[in-house]
């Protein structure tokens, strides 16, 4: 698994995950939408820590430094 995410991409994903988590824990979002968004936040956090996005691979996208 080759890294295909740059620092900026990882930071943006982490910020989005924190915002989604904040909205969930303050009960601003609820129901099915909240469960879907929390799942997206978990995926964003996981891909940020491993620096690999499986959706980037088939399209040969690399946001890291060349």
Secondary structure, 3 states (H helix, E strand, C coil): CCCCCCHHHHHHHHHHHHHHHHHHHCCCCCHHHHHHHHHHHHHHHHHHHHCCCHHHHHHCCCCCCC
